[in-house]
Amino acid sequence: RVWKTQDDGDSWTALPNTATDGSTMDSLANITVAKSNSNVLTAWDFFNIYRSTDGGMTWSRKSTGKFIFSLEVDPVDSNVIYVGSFSGCSDCSAVFMSTDGGNTWSPRGNGLTSTTLTNVLTIRVDPLDSNTLYCGVWNGVFTTTDRGQNWTMLGSGLPSVYVEDLEIAKDGSTLRAA
C-alpha cells in the first residue's frame, strides 16, 4: 500500500488501498509523484496502474493490457504517461503513451530495436523537452525526439549492456545509465 508522511518521515499515515472499481492495490512495484502537480500520484504493479489526483485519497485503476516494467509521468503535463513493457514479437510495441491520465493508450515503439523481443526496463522524459525520451533496454539505450513515435539507438561507446535505470540531470546536460 501507499504511505504518506508530512513530517520528514517521523510519522506515517496509510492511504486508502482500494480503487474506485473495488480492486485493491496489492504488491505495488513502484510509485511516482508528478513533478508538475504533487497531488497526482501514480502507483503500479506489473499489470495495473493506480492513479490519484487528490494526493492519494482516492484511486482509479488503469490498464495498458501489458506487463509493466517501467512508468514515467511527463514532468510538464501530469496527464501524459509512458509505460515501458515487453514487446513479445518483432511487430509489437514495448512503449505505450497515454495523454488522458491512463484512460487510453497508443503504441510508441517504432524503431525501438531490431531484435524480436524487447523489454523496456526504464523510460524517462527529458526535463527540458517533453518531446525527447530515453529508454533502457536489455542491450543499451534508445532515444526519440518525437514523443516516442520513432526511436534510435543512442550514442557510441556504450557497450551492449542491460540498462535498468536512467537518470537525467535537471538541466538536461547529463544522462546516466545503470
Helices and strands as residue ranges (DSSP letters): E 3-4, E 13-14, E 30-33, E 41-44, E 49-52, E 60-62, E 70-73, E 81-84, E 95-98, E 106-107, E 122-125, E 133-137, E 140-144, E 152-153, E 166-168, E 175-177
